[in-house]
Amino acid sequence: MLKKNNHIPVLLKEVIKFLKIKENGIYIDCTFGLGGHSKHILKKIGKNGYLYAIDKDPISTKFAKQIKNKNFMFINDSFKNLIFHTNKLNITKKVNGILLDLGFSNNQIKDKERGFSFMLNGPLDMRFNQTTGKSAKDWINESDEKEIFKIIKKFGQEKFAKKIAKSIVNYRKKKKIVNTLELSKIIKKNVNIKNRKKNPATKTFQAIRIHINKELKCIKKILKDSLKILSNGGRLLIISFNSLEDKIIKNFMKKNSKNVEIPNKLPITNKEIEYLNSKKKLKLLKKILPSKKEINKNIKSRSAILRIAELK
Ligand SMILES: C[S@@+](CC[C@H](N)C(=O)[O-])C[C@H]1O[C@@H](n2cnc3c(N)ncnc32)[C@H](O)[C@@H]1O
Protein backbone atom coordinates (compact mmCIF):
# COMPACT_ATOMS: atom_id res chain seq x y z
CA MET A 1 0.00 0.00 0.00
CA LEU A 2 1.53 3.33 -1.02
CA LYS A 3 0.29 5.81 1.58
CA LYS A 4 2.52 8.61 2.73
CA ASN A 5 0.34 11.63 3.38
CA ASN A 6 0.89 12.05 7.11
CA HIS A 7 4.52 11.03 7.46
CA ILE A 8 6.61 13.41 9.58
CA PRO A 9 10.37 12.69 9.66
CA VAL A 10 11.69 12.60 13.23
CA LEU A 11 14.21 15.28 14.38
CA LEU A 12 14.41 16.58 10.80
CA LYS A 13 15.76 20.07 11.57
CA GLU A 14 18.46 18.63 13.83
CA VAL A 15 19.45 15.94 11.30
CA ILE A 16 19.87 18.52 8.53
CA LYS A 17 21.82 20.87 10.79
CA PHE A 18 24.25 18.26 12.14
CA LEU A 19 24.84 16.44 8.87
CA LYS A 20 26.56 19.74 7.94
CA ILE A 21 25.77 19.06 4.30
CA LYS A 22 28.40 20.16 1.77
CA GLU A 23 27.11 20.89 -1.71
CA ASN A 24 29.58 18.46 -3.25
CA GLY A 25 29.47 15.90 -0.44
CA ILE A 26 28.46 12.24 -0.52
CA TYR A 27 25.73 11.18 1.91
CA ILE A 28 24.00 7.90 2.72
CA ASP A 29 20.52 7.56 4.21
CA CYS A 30 20.57 3.97 5.48
CA THR A 31 16.86 3.87 6.39
CA PHE A 32 15.13 5.61 3.47
CA GLY A 33 11.58 4.57 4.50
CA LEU A 34 9.30 7.07 2.77
CA GLY A 35 12.17 9.38 1.96
CA GLY A 36 11.28 11.94 4.63
CA HIS A 37 14.89 12.77 5.52
CA SER A 38 16.32 12.02 2.07
CA LYS A 39 14.18 14.63 0.32
CA HIS A 40 15.47 17.35 2.61
CA ILE A 41 19.09 16.21 2.28
CA LEU A 42 18.71 16.40 -1.50
CA LYS A 43 17.59 20.03 -1.27
CA LYS A 44 21.01 20.90 0.19
CA ILE A 45 23.13 18.90 -2.23
CA GLY A 46 24.55 20.61 -5.32
CA LYS A 47 25.16 19.14 -8.77
CA ASN A 48 28.46 17.60 -7.64
CA GLY A 49 27.02 16.05 -4.49
CA TYR A 50 25.32 12.68 -4.20
CA LEU A 51 22.82 10.94 -1.96
CA TYR A 52 22.64 7.16 -1.76
CA ALA A 53 19.67 5.72 0.09
CA ILE A 54 19.11 2.19 1.26
CA ASP A 55 16.15 0.34 2.78
CA LYS A 56 15.39 -3.32 3.34
CA ASP A 57 11.71 -2.91 2.57
CA PRO A 58 10.86 -3.38 -1.15
CA ILE A 59 7.99 -0.89 -0.68
CA SER A 60 10.60 1.86 -0.28
CA THR A 61 11.65 1.27 -3.89
CA LYS A 62 8.29 2.71 -4.97
CA PHE A 63 8.75 5.83 -2.84
CA ALA A 64 12.32 6.20 -4.12
CA LYS A 65 11.13 6.06 -7.73
CA GLN A 66 9.11 9.21 -7.09
CA ILE A 67 12.36 11.13 -6.51
CA LYS A 68 13.51 12.44 -9.86
CA ASN A 69 17.03 13.62 -9.18
CA LYS A 70 20.14 12.46 -11.01
CA ASN A 71 22.23 12.88 -7.87
CA PHE A 72 20.22 10.21 -6.06
CA MET A 73 20.33 6.43 -6.07
CA PHE A 74 18.26 3.93 -4.08
CA ILE A 75 19.39 0.45 -3.08
CA ASN A 76 16.90 -2.12 -1.79
CA ASP A 77 19.01 -4.01 0.75
CA SER A 78 19.86 -4.19 4.44
CA PHE A 79 22.27 -1.57 5.72
CA LYS A 80 24.27 -4.44 7.15
CA ASN A 81 25.58 -4.87 3.59
CA LEU A 82 26.41 -1.20 3.10
CA ILE A 83 30.16 -1.68 2.82
CA PHE A 84 29.65 -4.13 -0.03
CA HIS A 85 27.81 -1.38 -1.92
CA THR A 86 30.25 1.43 -1.05
CA ASN A 87 33.12 -0.77 -2.27
CA LYS A 88 31.27 -1.48 -5.49
CA LEU A 89 30.45 2.21 -5.97
CA ASN A 90 34.04 3.17 -5.10
CA ILE A 91 32.94 5.57 -2.35
CA THR A 92 34.37 3.77 0.70
CA LYS A 93 36.28 6.33 2.83
CA LYS A 94 34.73 9.16 0.78
CA VAL A 95 31.37 9.48 2.53
CA ASN A 96 30.66 12.77 4.33
CA GLY A 97 27.62 11.66 6.28
CA ILE A 98 25.68 8.54 7.24
CA LEU A 99 22.17 8.72 8.65
CA LEU A 100 20.17 5.97 10.36
CA ASP A 101 16.58 6.47 11.57
CA LEU A 102 15.92 3.07 13.10
CA GLY A 103 12.75 1.05 13.64
CA PHE A 104 9.67 1.09 11.45
CA SER A 105 7.86 3.81 9.52
CA ASN A 106 4.28 4.97 9.98
CA ASN A 107 3.48 3.40 6.69
CA GLN A 108 4.69 -0.01 7.89
CA ILE A 109 2.89 0.06 11.27
CA LYS A 110 -0.38 1.28 9.78
CA ASP A 111 -0.47 -1.42 7.13
CA LYS A 112 -2.20 -4.34 8.89
CA GLU A 113 -0.86 -6.80 6.32
CA ARG A 114 2.67 -6.22 7.67
CA GLY A 115 1.77 -7.50 11.13
CA PHE A 116 3.77 -4.92 13.11
CA SER A 117 0.81 -3.51 15.00
CA PHE A 118 -0.84 -4.97 18.08
CA MET A 119 -3.82 -2.65 17.48
CA LEU A 120 -4.75 -3.73 13.95
CA ASN A 121 -5.64 -7.27 13.10
CA GLY A 122 -3.50 -8.80 10.41
CA PRO A 123 -1.23 -11.75 9.68
CA LEU A 124 1.64 -12.04 12.15
CA ASP A 125 4.60 -11.18 9.96
CA MET A 126 6.81 -8.32 11.18
CA ARG A 127 9.51 -8.70 8.50
CA PHE A 128 10.90 -5.50 6.99
CA ASN A 129 11.33 -7.52 3.83
CA GLN A 130 8.49 -10.03 3.45
CA THR A 131 10.26 -11.85 0.65
CA THR A 132 13.01 -13.34 2.84
CA GLY A 133 13.50 -14.85 6.29
CA LYS A 134 11.11 -16.33 8.82
CA SER A 135 7.86 -14.55 9.66
CA ALA A 136 6.80 -13.92 13.26
CA LYS A 137 3.99 -16.45 12.72
CA ASP A 138 6.38 -19.24 11.80
CA TRP A 139 8.76 -18.36 14.61
CA ILE A 140 6.10 -18.20 17.32
CA ASN A 141 4.49 -21.50 16.25
CA GLU A 142 7.76 -23.40 15.81
CA SER A 143 9.91 -22.26 18.74
CA ASP A 144 9.95 -23.96 22.13
CA GLU A 145 8.89 -22.25 25.35
CA LYS A 146 12.47 -21.61 26.48
CA GLU A 147 13.39 -19.85 23.24
CA ILE A 148 10.21 -17.71 23.29
CA PHE A 149 10.88 -16.76 26.91
CA LYS A 150 14.50 -15.88 26.13
CA ILE A 151 13.62 -13.57 23.22
CA ILE A 152 10.76 -11.79 25.02
CA LYS A 153 12.96 -11.24 28.07
CA LYS A 154 16.10 -10.22 26.18
CA PHE A 155 14.67 -7.95 23.49
CA GLY A 156 11.50 -6.79 25.26
CA GLN A 157 12.81 -6.64 28.84
CA GLU A 158 9.35 -7.94 29.72
CA LYS A 159 8.83 -8.79 33.39
CA PHE A 160 6.10 -11.28 32.55
CA ALA A 161 8.07 -13.06 29.80
CA LYS A 162 7.85 -16.46 31.50
CA LYS A 163 4.05 -16.37 31.87
CA ILE A 164 3.60 -15.08 28.32
CA ALA A 165 5.83 -17.81 26.82
CA LYS A 166 3.98 -20.53 28.76
CA SER A 167 0.63 -19.18 27.65
CA ILE A 168 1.71 -19.01 24.00
CA VAL A 169 2.79 -22.66 24.07
CA ASN A 170 -0.45 -23.74 25.80
CA TYR A 171 -2.59 -21.85 23.28
CA ARG A 172 -0.70 -23.50 20.42
CA LYS A 173 -1.83 -26.92 21.65
CA LYS A 174 -5.34 -25.96 20.53
CA LYS A 175 -4.55 -23.90 17.44
CA LYS A 176 -1.79 -22.07 15.59
CA ILE A 177 -1.35 -18.38 16.36
CA VAL A 178 -1.81 -16.58 13.07
CA ASN A 179 -3.02 -13.04 13.74
CA THR A 180 -1.64 -10.03 15.57
CA LEU A 181 -4.74 -9.53 17.76
CA GLU A 182 -4.75 -13.22 18.67
CA LEU A 183 -1.21 -12.86 20.04
CA SER A 184 -2.04 -9.53 21.62
CA LYS A 185 -4.92 -11.10 23.59
CA ILE A 186 -2.72 -13.94 24.87
CA ILE A 187 -0.16 -11.39 26.08
CA LYS A 188 -2.75 -9.15 27.75
CA LYS A 189 -4.00 -12.02 29.90
CA ASN A 190 -0.50 -12.45 31.33
CA VAL A 191 0.60 -8.90 31.98
CA ASN A 192 -0.31 -7.08 35.14
CA ILE A 193 -1.35 -3.78 33.60
CA LYS A 194 -1.17 -1.80 36.86
CA ASN A 195 1.51 0.91 36.45
CA ARG A 196 1.83 0.19 32.72
CA LYS A 197 1.56 3.35 30.67
CA LYS A 198 1.90 1.53 27.36
CA ASN A 199 -0.19 -1.24 25.80
CA PRO A 200 0.65 -4.58 27.51
CA ALA A 201 1.68 -6.06 24.16
CA THR A 202 4.25 -3.30 23.41
CA LYS A 203 7.29 -5.05 24.87
CA THR A 204 6.57 -8.51 23.48
CA PHE A 205 5.86 -7.17 19.98
CA GLN A 206 9.07 -5.13 20.11
CA ALA A 207 11.02 -8.23 21.16
CA ILE A 208 9.65 -10.41 18.38
CA ARG A 209 10.23 -7.70 15.76
CA ILE A 210 13.84 -7.19 16.87
CA HIS A 211 14.44 -10.93 16.77
CA ILE A 212 12.76 -11.56 13.41
CA ASN A 213 14.72 -8.79 11.69
CA LYS A 214 18.00 -9.39 13.60
CA GLU A 215 17.90 -5.67 14.26
CA LEU A 216 20.63 -5.41 16.88
CA LYS A 217 23.08 -7.47 14.82
CA CYS A 218 22.49 -5.14 11.85
CA ILE A 219 23.14 -2.09 14.03
CA LYS A 220 26.41 -3.54 15.36
CA LYS A 221 27.57 -4.29 11.82
CA ILE A 222 26.81 -0.83 10.39
CA LEU A 223 28.45 0.86 13.37
CA LYS A 224 31.68 -1.04 12.74
CA ASP A 225 31.55 -0.48 8.99
CA SER A 226 30.81 3.24 9.34
CA LEU A 227 34.40 3.76 10.59
CA LYS A 228 35.66 2.36 7.30
CA ILE A 229 33.10 4.08 5.06
CA LEU A 230 33.23 7.67 6.37
CA SER A 231 35.85 10.16 5.20
CA ASN A 232 37.89 12.19 7.69
CA GLY A 233 35.47 14.63 9.31
CA GLY A 234 32.51 12.55 8.07
CA ARG A 235 29.54 12.42 10.42
CA LEU A 236 27.48 9.55 11.77
CA LEU A 237 23.94 10.37 12.90
CA ILE A 238 21.75 7.69 14.43
CA ILE A 239 18.19 8.01 15.71
CA SER A 240 17.12 5.14 17.93
CA PHE A 241 13.81 4.43 19.64
CA ASN A 242 14.53 2.02 22.48
CA SER A 243 17.11 1.59 25.21
CA LEU A 244 18.56 -1.62 23.71
CA GLU A 245 19.49 0.17 20.49
CA ASP A 246 20.66 3.30 22.23
CA LYS A 247 22.93 1.39 24.60
CA ILE A 248 24.72 -0.30 21.68
CA ILE A 249 25.16 3.03 19.86
CA LYS A 250 26.27 4.90 22.98
CA ASN A 251 28.81 2.25 23.98
CA PHE A 252 30.20 1.96 20.45
CA MET A 253 30.65 5.71 20.08
CA LYS A 254 32.21 5.99 23.54
CA LYS A 255 34.59 3.07 22.99
CA ASN A 256 35.76 4.43 19.65
CA SER A 257 36.26 7.94 20.93
CA LYS A 258 38.87 6.89 23.48
CA ASN A 259 42.56 6.33 23.07
CA VAL A 260 43.54 2.68 22.83
CA GLU A 261 44.10 1.30 26.33
CA ILE A 262 47.53 -0.23 26.70
CA PRO A 263 48.15 -2.48 29.70
CA ASN A 264 50.89 -1.11 31.98
CA LYS A 265 53.66 -3.65 31.68
CA LEU A 266 53.36 -4.25 27.94
CA PRO A 267 56.75 -3.93 26.16
CA ILE A 268 55.71 -1.20 23.75
CA THR A 269 57.53 1.93 22.56
CA ASN A 270 56.17 5.48 22.64
CA LYS A 271 56.16 5.48 18.85
CA GLU A 272 53.99 2.38 18.82
CA ILE A 273 51.62 3.97 21.35
CA GLU A 274 51.44 7.06 19.14
CA TYR A 275 50.62 4.88 16.13
CA LEU A 276 47.86 3.01 17.98
CA ASN A 277 46.32 6.26 19.16
CA SER A 278 46.48 7.79 15.71
CA LYS A 279 44.10 5.13 14.40
CA LYS A 280 40.85 6.64 13.19
CA LYS A 281 38.52 7.49 16.04
CA LEU A 282 35.28 9.24 16.65
CA LYS A 283 34.69 12.61 18.20
CA LEU A 284 31.43 12.60 20.15
CA LEU A 285 29.43 15.64 19.15
CA LYS A 286 25.95 15.56 20.61
CA LYS A 287 22.97 13.69 21.95
CA ILE A 288 19.62 15.29 21.04
CA LEU A 289 16.09 14.54 22.22
CA PRO A 290 12.97 15.87 20.48
CA SER A 291 11.46 19.10 21.82
CA LYS A 292 8.05 19.18 23.51
CA LYS A 293 6.74 20.94 20.41
CA GLU A 294 7.90 18.07 18.18
CA ILE A 295 6.44 15.43 20.52
CA ASN A 296 3.08 17.25 20.50
CA LYS A 297 3.11 17.30 16.71
CA ASN A 298 4.40 13.77 16.28
CA ILE A 299 3.89 11.38 19.19
CA LYS A 300 6.15 8.76 17.54
CA SER A 301 9.12 11.02 18.23
CA ARG A 302 8.70 10.83 22.01
CA SER A 303 11.20 8.01 22.51
CA ALA A 304 13.71 9.17 19.87
CA ILE A 305 17.36 9.77 20.72
CA LEU A 306 19.71 11.21 18.12
CA ARG A 307 23.43 10.61 18.67
CA ILE A 308 26.02 12.33 16.53
CA ALA A 309 29.71 11.56 16.12
CA GLU A 310 32.43 12.65 13.70
CA LEU A 311 35.31 10.63 12.34
CA LYS A 312 38.60 12.27 13.30
C1 LIG B 1 11.74 4.98 10.91
S1 LIG B 1 11.76 4.35 9.30
C2 LIG B 1 12.66 5.55 8.41
C3 LIG B 1 11.83 6.69 7.97
C4 LIG B 1 12.58 7.68 7.08
N1 LIG B 1 13.67 8.30 7.77
C5 LIG B 1 11.64 8.72 6.55
O1 LIG B 1 11.66 9.84 7.08
O2 LIG B 1 10.86 8.43 5.64
C6 LIG B 1 12.88 3.05 9.41
C7 LIG B 1 13.15 2.34 8.08
O3 LIG B 1 14.29 1.49 8.28
C8 LIG B 1 14.13 0.35 7.49
N2 LIG B 1 15.03 -0.68 8.03
C9 LIG B 1 14.96 -1.32 9.22
N3 LIG B 1 16.00 -2.16 9.35
C10 LIG B 1 16.75 -2.03 8.23
C11 LIG B 1 17.97 -2.63 7.77
N4 LIG B 1 18.64 -3.52 8.50
N5 LIG B 1 18.44 -2.24 6.57
C12 LIG B 1 17.80 -1.33 5.81
N6 LIG B 1 16.64 -0.74 6.19
C13 LIG B 1 16.13 -1.08 7.38
C14 LIG B 1 12.66 0.03 7.61
O4 LIG B 1 12.24 -0.76 6.52
C15 LIG B 1 12.03 1.43 7.61
O5 LIG B 1 11.64 1.78 6.31
The ligand as an SDF file (V2000), in Angstrom:
LIG
                    3D

 27 29  0  0  0  0  0  0  0  0999 V2000
   11.7360    4.9770   10.9080 C   0  0  0  0  0  0  0  0  0  0  0  0
   11.7600    4.3520    9.2980 S   0  0  0  0  0  0  0  0  0  0  0  0
   12.6590    5.5520    8.4070 C   0  0  0  0  0  0  0  0  0  0  0  0
   11.8260    6.6900    7.9690 C   0  0  0  0  0  0  0  0  0  0  0  0
   12.5810    7.6750    7.0790 C   0  0  0  0  0  0  0  0  0  0  0  0
   13.6730    8.3010    7.7660 N   0  0  0  0  0  0  0  0  0  0  0  0
   11.6440    8.7210    6.5540 C   0  0  0  0  0  0  0  0  0  0  0  0
   11.6620    9.8420    7.0830 O   0  0  0  0  0  0  0  0  0  0  0  0
   10.8630    8.4310    5.6370 O   0  0  0  0  0  0  0  0  0  0  0  0
   12.8840    3.0510    9.4090 C   0  0  0  0  0  0  0  0  0  0  0  0
   13.1520    2.3380    8.0800 C   0  0  0  0  0  0  0  0  0  0  0  0
   14.2880    1.4940    8.2810 O   0  0  0  0  0  0  0  0  0  0  0  0
   14.1280    0.3500    7.4890 C   0  0  0  0  0  0  0  0  0  0  0  0
   15.0290   -0.6810    8.0310 N   0  0  0  0  0  0  0  0  0  0  0  0
   14.9640   -1.3190    9.2200 C   0  0  0  0  0  0  0  0  0  0  0  0
   16.0010   -2.1610    9.3540 N   0  0  0  0  0  0  0  0  0  0  0  0
   16.7470   -2.0260    8.2330 C   0  0  0  0  0  0  0  0  0  0  0  0
   17.9690   -2.6250    7.7730 C   0  0  0  0  0  0  0  0  0  0  0  0
   18.6370   -3.5170    8.5020 N   0  0  0  0  0  0  0  0  0  0  0  0
   18.4440   -2.2420    6.5740 N   0  0  0  0  0  0  0  0  0  0  0  0
   17.8040   -1.3280    5.8130 C   0  0  0  0  0  0  0  0  0  0  0  0
   16.6420   -0.7400    6.1940 N   0  0  0  0  0  0  0  0  0  0  0  0
   16.1350   -1.0790    7.3810 C   0  0  0  0  0  0  0  0  0  0  0  0
   12.6580    0.0250    7.6140 C   0  0  0  0  0  0  0  0  0  0  0  0
   12.2360   -0.7600    6.5230 O   0  0  0  0  0  0  0  0  0  0  0  0
   12.0350    1.4300    7.6080 C   0  0  0  0  0  0  0  0  0  0  0  0
   11.6430    1.7840    6.3130 O   0  0  0  0  0  0  0  0  0  0  0  0
  1  2  1  0
  2  3  1  0
  2 10  1  0
  3  4  1  0
  4  5  1  0
  5  6  1  0
  5  7  1  0
  7  8  2  0
  7  9  1  0
 10 11  1  0
 11 12  1  0
 11 26  1  0
 12 13  1  0
 13 14  1  0
 13 24  1  0
 14 15  1  0
 14 23  1  0
 15 16  2  0
 16 17  1  0
 17 18  1  0
 17 23  2  0
 18 19  1  0
 18 20  2  0
 20 21  1  0
 21 22  2  0
 22 23  1  0
 24 25  1  0
 24 26  1  0
 26 27  1  0
M  CHG  2   2   1   9  -1
M  END
$$$$
